[in-house]
Amino acid sequence: MAEEEEEEEEETKRKGDRWRQSKPHLPARKAVRTEEEVKEEEKEEEEEEEEEEDDERKRKSEKEEHFNPECRFKESVFENYYVTYSSMLYRQSQSGRSWYIGINRDGQVMKGNRVKKTKGAAHFLPKVIEGQAPRSDAQF
């Protein structure tokens, strides 16, 4: 009985192929996937997602490993709610003035010893991320 069904399927497929060849202007038929193929594809997708999550965890751990004293900055609120970030590690050798993070007009990082807290290159506006409450535990 199973053999008869297989023969019928093959015959209908052959008829469809002949019909398709006589109508070249029509788009090709989409292949019908079996339930097993669908389940296999779902398993592969799940495995890929798990691998991506593992990669993300690895990246986060790598970031934590690279954190060092150079990564520490003091956040200060300046005029008109601008925020400035000064290095906790570096200062000017003679005057003792802090080094600030600054970005020039082209979006490039400026050298810390060239940036002053009164210049626009050092002023940043805080932006609230959607879905998160503003930080209230900020340490200055």
Beta strands, then each sheet from edge to edge (+ up, - down):
strand 1: 73-77
strand 2: 83-91
strand 3: 98-100
sheet 1: 1+ 2- 3+
end
